[in-house]
Amino acid sequence: MNIRWKREEIFFETLYEADVWADSLANEIYGRIYDGYITSDYKIAYSLAFRLASIDTIRVNTQQDGLNIYKVWVTS
C-alpha cells in the first residue's frame, strides 16, 4: 500500500490552534489529496485523528515513531 504523506514541522502552543489546523488537514485527507500526515506536534495528531474518526467511510490509523514523530493515516 502506497501512502501519500504530508509532512510538516509546525508546532502550536494551544490545542485550539492545533485543532483549527487539523480541521483543514482532515478536509485534505477526506478529499484524498493525502492519505496521511506526519508531525512532531502531538496536539495536531490528536486533533486530526479525532476529526477523521467522525467519518464513517474511512478507518483511522495512528502510530508513534520514536519520541516525537506522530503519524495519522486513513484506509478505506
MARKESE-564407 format. One record per residue: residue number from 0; residue in three letters; x, y, z of N, C-alpha, C in turn. Coordinates in pm, 1 decimal. Layout:
N
[NUM; "ALA"; [X; Y; Z]; [X; Y; Z]; [X; Y; Z]],
...
This chain:
76
[0; "MET"; [83.3; -117.1; 0.0]; [0.0; 0.0; 0.0]; [88.4; 124.3; 0.0]],
[1; "ASN"; [68.3; 210.2; -96.7]; [142.1; 335.7; -104.2]; [63.3; 445.4; -35.4]],
[2; "ILE"; [120.8; 502.9; 65.9]; [55.9; 611.2; 139.6]; [118.2; 742.9; 95.8]],
[3; "ARG"; [33.7; 835.5; 54.3]; [80.3; 970.1; 19.2]; [81.0; 1052.8; 147.9]],
[4; "TRP"; [200.4; 1083.2; 194.6]; [216.4; 1153.5; 321.8]; [231.5; 1302.6; 300.2]],
[5; "LYS"; [180.5; 1377.9; 393.8]; [211.9; 1519.8; 405.6]; [288.3; 1533.7; 536.2]],
[6; "ARG"; [405.4; 1593.6; 529.2]; [490.2; 1608.7; 648.3]; [514.7; 1757.4; 670.8]],
[7; "GLU"; [496.5; 1798.8; 795.1]; [522.2; 1937.9; 830.9]; [585.7; 1943.8; 969.0]],
[8; "GLU"; [667.1; 2044.1; 988.1]; [732.4; 2067.5; 1117.3]; [678.1; 2197.2; 1175.5]],
[9; "ILE"; [553.1; 2196.2; 1212.4]; [489.5; 2313.4; 1271.0]; [442.6; 2277.0; 1411.3]],
[10; "PHE"; [456.4; 2370.0; 1503.4]; [416.3; 2347.9; 1642.3]; [319.4; 2457.4; 1684.1]],
[11; "PHE"; [220.2; 2419.4; 1761.6]; [125.7; 2515.7; 1815.5]; [133.7; 2515.0; 1967.4]],
[12; "GLU"; [106.5; 2629.1; 2025.7]; [111.2; 2639.7; 2171.3]; [-13.8; 2584.1; 2236.9]],
[13; "THR"; [-127.9; 2593.1; 2168.1]; [-253.3; 2550.0; 2230.1]; [-320.5; 2440.7; 2147.9]],
[14; "LEU"; [-403.1; 2364.1; 2215.0]; [-481.4; 2261.2; 2147.2]; [-581.1; 2324.1; 2050.8]],
[15; "TYR"; [-633.2; 2440.3; 2084.8]; [-727.6; 2508.8; 1995.9]; [-662.7; 2539.8; 1861.4]],
[16; "GLU"; [-541.7; 2595.8; 1863.5]; [-471.3; 2627.5; 1739.2]; [-445.5; 2501.0; 1657.5]],
[17; "ALA"; [-404.4; 2395.6; 1724.5]; [-378.4; 2268.9; 1656.0]; [-506.2; 2211.8; 1596.8]],
[18; "ASP"; [-617.6; 2227.0; 1665.7]; [-744.7; 2175.1; 1617.0]; [-792.0; 2250.6; 1493.4]],
[19; "VAL"; [-774.4; 2381.3; 1491.7]; [-809.7; 2460.0; 1372.6]; [-725.3; 2413.9; 1254.3]],
[20; "TRP"; [-597.4; 2390.0; 1277.9]; [-507.3; 2341.3; 1173.0]; [-549.7; 2201.5; 1126.5]],
[21; "ALA"; [-582.4; 2115.2; 1221.6]; [-621.7; 1977.6; 1189.9]; [-751.3; 1973.3; 1110.4]],
[22; "ASP"; [-839.4; 2069.4; 1130.9]; [-964.1; 2074.9; 1055.2]; [-936.0; 2086.9; 906.0]],
[23; "SER"; [-842.7; 2171.6; 867.6]; [-809.7; 2185.7; 725.7]; [-738.5; 2061.2; 673.3]],
[24; "LEU"; [-656.2; 1998.7; 757.0]; [-588.8; 1875.4; 715.7]; [-689.0; 1762.5; 693.9]],
[25; "ALA"; [-788.9; 1754.1; 780.1]; [-890.8; 1649.5; 766.3]; [-962.9; 1662.8; 633.1]],
[26; "ASN"; [-989.1; 1784.9; 590.2]; [-1053.5; 1805.8; 460.5]; [-964.6; 1758.2; 346.3]],
[27; "GLU"; [-835.5; 1783.5; 354.8]; [-742.8; 1738.6; 251.2]; [-734.0; 1586.5; 247.7]],
[28; "ILE"; [-733.7; 1524.0; 363.4]; [-726.7; 1377.7; 367.7]; [-858.0; 1316.7; 321.2]],
[29; "TYR"; [-969.7; 1373.2; 364.1]; [-1100.4; 1323.8; 319.6]; [-1115.2; 1339.9; 168.1]],
[30; "GLY"; [-1061.0; 1446.8; 113.3]; [-1064.1; 1469.8; -30.9]; [-960.3; 1389.0; -106.9]],
[31; "ARG"; [-884.8; 1307.0; -37.3]; [-783.7; 1215.9; -94.0]; [-667.1; 1287.9; -160.9]],
[32; "ILE"; [-638.3; 1410.2; -116.7]; [-516.6; 1476.8; -161.8]; [-396.6; 1406.5; -99.1]],
[33; "TYR"; [-412.2; 1369.7; 27.6]; [-312.6; 1292.6; 101.9]; [-382.6; 1176.7; 170.3]],
[34; "ASP"; [-304.5; 1074.0; 202.4]; [-357.5; 961.2; 279.9]; [-319.2; 971.3; 426.5]],
[35; "GLY"; [-213.1; 1046.9; 453.9]; [-165.9; 1053.5; 590.7]; [-86.9; 1178.9; 618.8]],
[36; "TYR"; [-60.4; 1199.4; 746.0]; [7.9; 1319.6; 792.3]; [111.1; 1279.9; 897.2]],
[37; "ILE"; [229.6; 1339.9; 887.7]; [337.5; 1316.4; 983.3]; [371.7; 1449.1; 1049.2]],
[38; "THR"; [376.8; 1448.3; 1181.2]; [404.2; 1570.7; 1255.6]; [484.0; 1540.3; 1381.6]],
[39; "SER"; [547.7; 1642.8; 1432.9]; [616.0; 1631.5; 1561.5]; [531.7; 1688.9; 1674.7]],
[40; "ASP"; [418.0; 1746.5; 1641.2]; [329.7; 1807.6; 1741.0]; [215.8; 1711.6; 1773.9]],
[41; "TYR"; [217.9; 1657.0; 1894.4]; [116.0; 1559.4; 1933.3]; [-24.1; 1620.0; 1933.0]],
[42; "LYS"; [-34.4; 1750.8; 1951.3]; [-166.3; 1814.8; 1953.3]; [-232.2; 1809.3; 1816.3]],
[43; "ILE"; [-154.2; 1825.3; 1711.0]; [-208.6; 1815.3; 1575.7]; [-251.9; 1672.0; 1548.3]],
[44; "ALA"; [-167.6; 1575.9; 1582.1]; [-200.9; 1434.8; 1558.8]; [-327.4; 1395.4; 1633.8]],
[45; "TYR"; [-338.3; 1437.2; 1757.5]; [-456.3; 1407.8; 1839.7]; [-582.7; 1465.1; 1776.0]],
[46; "SER"; [-578.4; 1592.1; 1740.3]; [-696.1; 1657.3; 1682.6]; [-732.6; 1598.1; 1547.5]],
[47; "LEU"; [-632.0; 1569.7; 1466.0]; [-657.7; 1513.2; 1334.1]; [-721.0; 1375.2; 1344.9]],
[48; "ALA"; [-668.2; 1290.5; 1430.7]; [-725.6; 1156.7; 1448.4]; [-869.6; 1165.6; 1497.8]],
[49; "PHE"; [-895.5; 1256.2; 1589.1]; [-1030.5; 1273.5; 1642.7]; [-1126.5; 1319.9; 1534.0]],
[50; "ARG"; [-1085.1; 1415.9; 1452.2]; [-1171.6; 1466.5; 1344.8]; [-1196.7; 1359.9; 1238.7]],
[51; "LEU"; [-1094.6; 1286.2; 1200.9]; [-1111.9; 1182.9; 1098.4]; [-1197.7; 1067.7; 1147.9]],
[52; "ALA"; [-1195.4; 1041.2; 1276.6]; [-1273.8; 930.6; 1332.9]; [-1423.7; 952.7; 1317.4]],
[53; "SER"; [-1465.2; 1074.8; 1294.1]; [-1608.5; 1102.5; 1277.6]; [-1658.9; 1069.3; 1137.9]],
[54; "ILE"; [-1569.9; 1032.7; 1046.7]; [-1608.4; 998.4; 909.4]; [-1629.5; 847.5; 902.1]],
[55; "ASP"; [-1750.7; 807.6; 867.1]; [-1787.8; 665.5; 870.9]; [-1721.6; 580.2; 763.0]],
[56; "THR"; [-1678.2; 639.9; 653.3]; [-1631.5; 562.1; 538.6]; [-1482.4; 531.7; 539.8]],
[57; "ILE"; [-1411.4; 575.7; 641.5]; [-1267.1; 550.6; 647.9]; [-1228.8; 494.6; 784.1]],
[58; "ARG"; [-1114.2; 429.3; 786.9]; [-1056.5; 377.7; 911.9]; [-932.5; 461.4; 942.3]],
[59; "VAL"; [-923.4; 506.6; 1064.5]; [-812.3; 592.1; 1106.3]; [-706.0; 506.8; 1174.1]],
[60; "ASN"; [-581.3; 526.8; 1134.4]; [-467.4; 456.3; 1192.1]; [-372.1; 559.3; 1251.5]],
[61; "THR"; [-311.6; 525.6; 1363.6]; [-214.4; 614.6; 1425.9]; [-92.0; 535.1; 1468.2]],
[62; "GLN"; [20.8; 605.1; 1472.8]; [145.0; 540.3; 1514.9]; [239.3; 646.8; 1568.2]],
[63; "GLN"; [311.1; 612.9; 1673.1]; [415.3; 699.9; 1724.9]; [549.2; 635.1; 1694.0]],
[64; "ASP"; [633.5; 706.8; 1620.8]; [767.7; 659.6; 1589.2]; [867.1; 737.8; 1674.0]],
[65; "GLY"; [937.5; 668.3; 1756.9]; [1032.2; 736.8; 1844.2]; [959.6; 820.8; 1947.4]],
[66; "LEU"; [1026.1; 924.2; 1992.4]; [966.9; 1007.8; 2096.2]; [875.2; 1116.4; 2041.6]],
[67; "ASN"; [907.7; 1172.3; 1925.9]; [837.0; 1291.7; 1881.2]; [787.8; 1287.3; 1737.3]],
[68; "ILE"; [763.6; 1172.4; 1682.4]; [709.8; 1162.6; 1546.9]; [575.6; 1091.5; 1555.2]],
[69; "TYR"; [471.7; 1159.1; 1507.9]; [336.1; 1104.8; 1513.5]; [281.5; 1094.0; 1372.3]],
[70; "LYS"; [223.1; 978.0; 1341.3]; [165.5; 953.7; 1209.5]; [16.2; 926.5; 1224.2]],
[71; "VAL"; [-61.2; 987.2; 1136.0]; [-204.3; 962.2; 1128.2]; [-234.7; 936.7; 981.5]],
[72; "TRP"; [-299.1; 822.0; 950.9]; [-334.3; 794.0; 812.7]; [-466.6; 720.0; 807.5]],
[73; "VAL"; [-523.6; 717.9; 688.1]; [-655.0; 656.0; 671.4]; [-647.6; 543.9; 568.9]],
[74; "THR"; [-736.0; 447.8; 586.3]; [-756.2; 340.7; 489.4]; [-906.2; 327.2; 468.1]],
[75; "SER"; [-940.6; 272.3; 353.6]; [-1083.7; 258.0; 322.0]; [-1142.0; 133.7; 382.3]],
